[in-house]
Amino acid sequence: MGEEEKEMKSSRHISVGIVLVMVVVFASSVFAQGTPGTPPPKQIPIFRKPDPNQKLRELQAAEDKKKASRQLALKGEITKLVQKDIKMAKTKKKAEICTSPKIFYVSGREVYPGDPVYIRGCGFGISKGMVSISPLNKQLEIDTWVDGRIVGKIPSDITGFADPKTITLKVHTIPGKTSDPSASLTLKPNMEIQTLNITNPTIATTCSFDQFQPGSQGSALHSNLSTQQCQGVDTLIRGFELRNNWLFQFFNFNVVCYKGLISVDPTKPPWTEEVSCGSHGSRANPVENMNLFLGKSAIPNIQIDWTVGPVTQGSQANVNHLQYVFQIFLLGPAGTNYQAE
């Protein structure tokens, strides 16, 4: 069993307890019409509800791991640069003297919030001053300050921008002197994962009971209490264009089927058990191949084509359930909105 299949299997019972209870209420009213005075059936057992944010955390953790790996590599490069500069300084016959701070070199040309930065120069003094980041009105977080060398970090809390920014650094010493701006650096935004909310789906109502719970992890339940097949197409999202450099990152689609008994006979308590969808002729699939849109900024119409097979006459079960869970994940600049202009 692949990792994706395991992940899909782990989330398959989300919200089914609530909607199955609603099925019970609906079915009991149907049965009660033919058997007045009969007590309502017991509730179908509430199923385990896995954490709806599990996949979101996994995707964000993978993104954070890439960022941490990049920053670790940068720290290694800066360590080598510092060691090289210390060695070169020892071999010089005469130390360079600057009456005001000067920046000779800044590591890297492309940086992200949280990235380490190395500044080589002179006239910094031995007392720690500060390094300003223009035009952001921010300061470098200083790790090491010696005369001629500064190691710091771009603040991690710089968020809310979608396009790369051009920045420069200035060294400000304790005596109140300021260097000229450094060479320009390109500041790029860190990326974060968001779950696309399903807010206004259109759900086909052809079964005995059709229910959808919108949200970041939308859950549909179609329940067939008849001996006729029911089928339809649910429209979860109408296509639109993502903004602010957001991209379609990943989708999680999980289908699970149940058969069960809804009975007013107190000797036959209601029950539900998970079964293979093929065992009662049920299925659900996205109309579009969602993998074709991964990494793109366009979200298509998201429609689910589904079928719930008929209840077999004479069977112990008198209801077939089909449930699916749909999630869409987006990748974009931290602190921005995929819908904003």
C-alpha positions in Angstrom: 0.0 0.0 0.0 1.5 3.4 -1.1 2.0 6.3 1.3 -0.8 8.4 -0.4 -3.2 5.5 -0.1 -2.4 5.2 3.6 -3.0 8.9 4.1 -6.3 8.7 2.3 -7.4 5.7 4.3 -6.5 7.4 7.6 -8.9 10.3 6.9 -11.9 8.4 5.4 -14.3 8.6 8.3 -14.4 12.4 8.8 -17.8 13.8 9.9 -19.6 10.6 8.9 -21.0 10.2 12.4 -22.9 13.5 12.2 -24.4 12.9 8.8 -25.2 9.2 9.5 -27.2 10.4 12.5 -29.1 12.6 10.2 -29.8 9.6 7.9 -31.2 7.8 11.0 -33.6 10.8 11.6 -34.7 10.8 8.0 -35.1 7.0 7.8 -37.0 6.8 11.1 -39.5 9.3 9.8 -40.0 7.2 6.7 -40.5 4.0 8.7 -42.7 5.7 11.3 -45.2 6.6 8.7 -46.0 2.9 8.2 -45.7 1.9 11.9 -47.3 4.6 14.1 -46.4 4.5 17.7 -43.2 2.5 17.0 -40.2 3.9 19.0 -37.5 5.5 16.9 -34.4 3.3 16.2 -31.2 3.7 18.1 -28.5 5.9 16.7 -25.9 4.4 14.3 -22.5 4.3 16.1 -20.4 7.5 15.8 -17.3 6.7 13.8 -13.8 7.8 14.7 -13.0 11.3 13.5 -9.3 11.8 12.4 -7.6 15.1 12.7 -8.8 17.2 9.7 -5.5 19.1 9.7 -3.2 16.1 9.6 -2.4 16.4 5.8 -2.0 20.2 6.1 0.6 19.7 8.8 2.4 17.1 6.8 2.6 19.4 3.7 3.7 22.4 5.7 6.3 20.3 7.5 7.8 19.2 4.1 7.9 22.9 3.1 9.6 23.9 6.4 12.1 21.1 6.0 13.2 22.5 2.6 13.6 25.9 4.2 15.6 24.5 7.1 17.8 22.6 4.7 18.5 25.7 2.7 19.4 27.7 5.8 21.7 25.0 7.1 23.6 25.0 3.8 23.9 28.8 4.0 25.3 28.6 7.5 27.9 26.2 6.3 28.9 28.5 3.5 29.1 31.5 5.9 31.3 29.5 8.4 33.7 28.8 5.6 33.8 32.4 4.5 34.4 33.6 8.1 37.3 31.1 8.5 38.8 32.1 5.2 38.6 35.8 6.1 40.2 35.2 9.6 43.0 33.3 8.0 43.6 36.1 5.4 43.5 38.8 8.1 46.3 37.0 10.0 48.6 36.9 6.9 48.2 40.6 6.2 51.1 42.7 7.3 49.0 45.7 8.0 45.3 45.8 9.1 43.0 48.1 7.1 41.8 51.0 9.1 38.5 52.7 8.4 37.4 55.9 10.1 33.7 55.1 9.2 32.0 51.8 8.5 32.3 50.3 5.0 30.7 47.3 3.5 32.9 45.3 1.1 30.8 42.2 0.7 27.5 40.6 1.6 26.9 36.9 1.2 24.4 35.8 -1.4 22.3 37.8 -3.8 19.0 36.1 -3.0 17.7 35.8 0.5 14.5 34.7 2.3 13.1 35.7 5.8 15.1 33.7 8.4 18.2 33.3 6.2 21.6 33.9 7.6 23.7 36.8 6.1 27.5 37.5 6.3 28.8 41.1 6.0 32.5 41.8 5.5 33.9 45.3 5.8 35.8 47.5 8.2 35.2 50.2 10.7 32.4 48.3 12.5 34.1 48.7 15.9 34.0 46.1 18.7 30.7 47.3 20.2 27.6 45.9 18.6 25.6 48.4 16.7 22.8 47.5 14.3 22.3 46.7 10.6 19.2 48.3 9.0 17.3 46.7 6.1 16.0 49.2 3.7 13.3 50.0 2.7 11.6 47.6 5.2 12.3 49.5 8.4 13.7 46.2 9.8 17.0 45.3 11.4 19.3 42.3 10.9 19.2 39.9 13.9 22.9 40.0 15.0 24.7 36.8 15.9 28.3 37.9 15.7 29.8 41.4 15.6 33.5 42.0 15.4 35.4 44.8 13.7 35.2 43.8 10.0 32.8 40.9 10.2 29.1 40.7 11.0 27.0 37.5 11.0 23.2 38.0 11.3 19.8 36.8 10.1 17.0 38.3 8.1 14.0 38.5 10.5 11.6 35.5 10.1 8.6 37.7 10.6 8.8 39.5 7.3 5.7 38.3 5.6 2.7 39.6 3.7 4.4 40.3 0.3 3.9 38.2 -2.9 6.6 39.6 -5.2 10.4 39.7 -4.5 11.7 42.9 -3.0 15.0 44.7 -3.6 16.7 45.5 -0.3 20.0 46.9 0.9 21.8 46.8 4.2 23.5 49.6 6.2 25.8 49.2 9.1 25.2 51.6 12.0 28.0 51.8 14.6 27.8 52.8 18.3 29.6 56.1 17.6 26.7 57.0 15.4 28.3 56.5 12.0 26.5 54.8 9.1 27.9 52.9 6.1 26.8 53.4 2.5 24.2 50.9 1.3 25.4 47.5 0.5 25.0 45.9 -3.0 21.3 45.1 -3.6 19.8 41.8 -2.4 16.6 40.2 -3.6 14.3 39.2 -0.8 11.9 36.4 -1.7 8.9 35.4 0.4 8.8 32.1 2.3 6.0 29.8 1.2 3.2 28.4 3.2 0.4 25.9 2.7 -3.3 26.7 3.0 -6.4 24.6 2.6 -8.9 25.8 0.1 -12.3 26.2 1.8 -15.4 24.7 0.1 -18.1 27.2 0.9 -21.1 26.9 -1.5 -21.2 23.4 -3.2 -24.0 22.2 -5.4 -25.0 18.7 -4.3 -27.1 16.4 -6.4 -30.1 15.1 -4.5 -31.1 11.8 -6.2 -30.5 9.3 -3.3 -32.8 8.8 -0.3 -30.4 11.1 1.6 -27.7 13.5 0.3 -25.7 15.6 2.6 -22.5 17.7 2.3 -20.5 19.4 5.0 -18.5 22.3 3.5 -15.2 23.5 4.9 -11.5 23.0 4.5 -12.2 19.2 4.5 -15.5 18.9 2.7 -17.4 15.6 3.5 -20.3 14.3 1.4 -22.6 11.4 2.2 -25.1 9.8 -0.2 -27.3 7.2 1.2 -29.6 4.9 -0.8 -32.5 3.1 1.0 -34.2 2.0 -2.2 -33.8 -0.9 -4.7 -33.0 1.6 -7.4 -29.6 2.9 -8.3 -29.0 6.6 -7.6 -26.3 8.8 -9.1 -25.4 12.4 -9.7 -22.6 15.0 -10.1 -21.7 17.3 -7.2 -20.1 20.6 -8.0 -17.8 21.5 -5.1 -15.9 24.5 -6.5 -16.5 26.7 -9.6 -13.2 27.5 -11.3 -11.2 30.6 -10.6 -7.7 32.1 -10.8 -5.4 32.1 -7.8 -3.8 35.5 -7.1 -0.6 36.7 -5.3 1.5 33.9 -6.9 -0.4 31.1 -5.2 -0.4 27.7 -6.8 -2.5 24.6 -6.7 -0.3 22.2 -4.7 -2.0 19.0 -3.8 -5.4 17.4 -3.5 -6.6 14.6 -1.2 -9.6 12.6 -2.3 -10.9 9.7 -0.2 -13.9 7.5 -0.8 -15.4 5.0 1.6 -18.6 2.9 1.4 -20.8 1.4 4.1 -23.8 -0.9 4.3 -26.1 -1.0 7.2 -29.5 -1.5 8.7 -31.9 1.2 9.8 -34.7 -0.6 11.6 -37.6 0.2 13.9 -37.6 -3.4 15.1 -36.1 -3.3 18.6 -34.8 -6.8 18.1 -32.7 -5.6 15.2 -30.6 -2.7 16.3 -29.2 -0.4 13.6 -25.7 -1.1 12.5 -23.3 0.1 9.8 -20.1 -1.5 8.6 -17.4 -0.5 6.1 -17.5 -2.5 2.8 -15.8 -2.4 -0.6 -17.6 0.2 -2.7 -17.8 -2.4 -5.5 -19.7 -4.8 -3.3 -22.8 -2.6 -3.6 -22.1 -1.0 -6.9 -21.0 2.4 -5.7 -18.2 4.8 -6.8 -17.1 8.4 -6.8 -14.5 10.1 -8.9 -13.5 13.7 -9.8 -14.7 14.6 -13.3 -11.4 16.3 -14.1 -7.9 14.8 -13.6 -6.8 17.0 -10.8 -3.1 16.1 -11.2 -3.1 18.1 -14.5 -3.5 21.3 -12.5 -0.8 20.8 -9.8 1.7 23.6 -9.8 -0.7 25.9 -11.7 -2.6 29.0 -10.7 -5.9 28.1 -12.2 -8.4 26.1 -10.2 -10.9 24.3 -12.5 -14.5 23.4 -11.8 -14.3 20.6 -9.3 -17.0 18.1 -9.8 -17.5 14.6 -8.4 -19.3 12.0 -10.4 -20.8 9.4 -8.1 -23.1 6.4 -8.0 -24.7 4.5 -5.1 -25.9 1.0 -5.9 -29.4 -0.3 -5.0 -30.1 -2.2 -1.8 -30.4 -5.9 -2.5 -33.9 -7.3 -1.7 -33.9 -9.8 1.0 -30.5 -8.6 2.3 -29.8 -8.1 6.0 -28.8 -4.5 5.1 -31.4 -1.9 4.0 -29.2 1.1 3.3 -26.0 1.7 1.3 -23.9 4.7 2.1 -21.1 6.3 0.0 -19.0 9.0 1.7 -16.1 11.0 0.2 -13.8 13.6 1.6 -12.2 16.2 -0.6 -9.4 18.6 0.3 -7.4 21.0 -1.9 -4.1 22.5 -0.7 -2.5 25.7 -2.1 1.1 26.9 -1.9 1.9 30.6 -1.8 3.8 33.5 -0.2 3.4 33.5 3.6 1.0 36.1 5.0 -0.8 36.8 1.7 -4.3 35.8 0.5 -4.9 33.7 -2.6 -8.1 35.6 -3.4 -6.9 39.2 -2.9 -6.0 41.5 -5.8 
